[in-house]
Amino acid sequence: MDVTRRCDYACRILRAAFQSGEQYVSVSEISEKEDIPYAFARSIQHDLVKGGLIKTVRGARGGLVLNCDPHKVTLLDVLEAVQGPVSVALCSVDPEYCEKQGGCAYNRVWQGADKLLNDYFAAFTLADILTLGDEHPKVIEVLGPDAQYDKWMCAGRVKPADAEAGAPESADRVEAV
C-alpha cells in the first residue's frame, strides 16, 4: 500500500484548511505555501469536496474551508476519499480480482494486513495529527517513546486557528535530515 503523492497533497490541503479555521483559503495560496502544483491541487480539491471533507466558494473572497469535524474525521477517511480502499493487495478487497482467492493462504495474510492498516489509520483524527503529530499515543505505542527517524524528522509545528494562546503546537512539516 502506497500513500500516493495525491494523498500526501490532500493531507497538506487539509492541514492548510485546518490552520485557516473558519476563514476560506484559496487553492492558489495553498498551492504556493505547500509546494503543490496548482492544477494538481485543483483536482485534489474536487476529491475532497466529493468526500465531504471541504467545501468551496468561488470568487475573490472564495476558497476552501473544512466541511467536517476534524475531531471525528480519521486519516482512513481521508485516504479512502482520495484513493479508495486502503489495501496491500487488490485480491484482499476485490473477490473478482483473483480466481484463486478462496483457496489462497496468502489472501488471508493480506486481509490481516489490511485490517491492521485500516485500524491504525482509523486511530488518528485530523485534529490528532495536526495537534499531536508524532506525540500521538498510537505513534508512541507502535514506534516506542524513543523512536528514531532514519531519514525524516518533524521540523516545525502547527497551531490550529482556534487554539488558545500558549497552547502547544503540533507537527507542521517534514524535512530531510
N, C-alpha and C positions, 0 to 999 in steps of 0.2 A: 504494500500500500504506500503510495507516494502522496505526500502533501504537495500538490501541484503549485506551480507559480501562481496560477489563478486563485487558489485557496489562500496562499500567502498574501497576495494583494487584497483579497476580500477581507482578510483579518486586519490588514493595515487600514483599509477604508472604514471598517467598523471601529477601529481604535480612534480614528480621527473624528468620527461621528460621536463616539462616547465622550471624547475630550471637549467637543463643542457644546455638550449639554443639549439645551433646547434650541440653540441657535443653528440655523441652516448654514452649512458649509459647502462651498462649490466644489464640484468634481475637479475642476482645473487647479484649485488651491490644494486639494488633497493629492492630486497627481504630482504636483511640484514638490510638496512637502515630503511625501512618502516615496518619491522616486519611482512612480508608476507611469508607464506610457499612457498618455491621455486617452487614446482610443480604447486601450485595454481596460482602463478604469471605467469608461462609459459602459462597456459591455458587461463588466462585472457588476456594475451598479444595477443593471437590469435583473441579473440573477438575485441580487439582494432584495430588490423590490418584490420580485415574484415570490421569494421565500418569506416575505413579510417582515424582514429584518430592518429595512429602512423605508422611508417614504421620501418622495422628491417633490419639489415645487419648481416650476420654470420661472424664468425672469431674472431681472437684475438683482433682486434680493432673494432669489431662489437658491436651490442647492439640495442637499440631503441632510436628513436627521434620523436618528434611531426611531424605529417604529415598533420596538419591542422592549420588554423589560430586561435589561442586561443582567439582572439578578436571577432570571429564570431561563434565559436562552443559553444553551450549552454550546461548547465547541463542536460537539457532534452535530447539533442543529445547523451550525454554520457550514461545516464540511459537507453535510448532506444537501444543503441548499445550493451549494456551488458545484459539487462534483458527483452527487448521487450517493448511493450506499457506500459506507466505509467497509472495505473488504480486502483481504490479502489475496484472494483468488476468485475469479468470476464463478467458478463451479460451486463455491460455497453459498452464493446468493441467487444463482440462476440455475434451476434444475434442468433447463433445456440446453445449457451450455455444453454439458458433457454427458454422453450416454452412459458412462461408467460410474456416474456419481453414486448410485445406490450401493455398489459393492466396493467402493474405493476407500481404503483405510486412510488415505491422506485427506479425503474430503472432510472427515470428522475433525482432523487436526486443524485444517483451515477454518472450519466453523468455530472451533475453540479459540483460535487466534482472533477471529472476527469478534467474538464475544468479549474477549479481553480488551481489544482495541476500542470497541464501542463503549464498554463500561468505563474505560479510562477517559476517553474524550467527553463522555456524558458527566463526568465528575467535576468538570470545570465550567462555570458560567462565565460569560463575557466579563462581568464585573469582577469575578475572582481573578481572572487572568490579568486584567488591566489594573487591578489594585494590589494584588499579592504577588503576581509574577512567579518567580522561581521560589518564593517563600510559601507557596500554596502547600497545605498539608499533604495533598496527594503526590505532589512532586517530591517532597521530602520523604514520604513513605516509600516511593518507588526508587528514588536515587540515593536516599540516605542524607543525613544532615550535612555531611562533609563532602558531598559530590563535587568533583572537579570537572570542569568543561574542557574537553580536548581542544576544540577549535574555536568555540564561541563563548562569549561572556556577556552578561547584561551590562550595558554601559550607562543607561540613563533610566529615569523613572517618569511615570505618567501620573498626573493628579487629575481625577475627574473634575469636570466643571462645577459639580455641586459639592465638592469636598470642603470640609471645614479648614480654616487656616491652621497650619501646623500639623495637619493630618499627614500620615506617611504617604510617600509616593510609591509608584509601582513600576514594573518593567516598561521601558519606553522603546528601546531599540536594541538590536543585537549587532555587535561589531566584531569583526575578525580580530583575533588576538595576534 
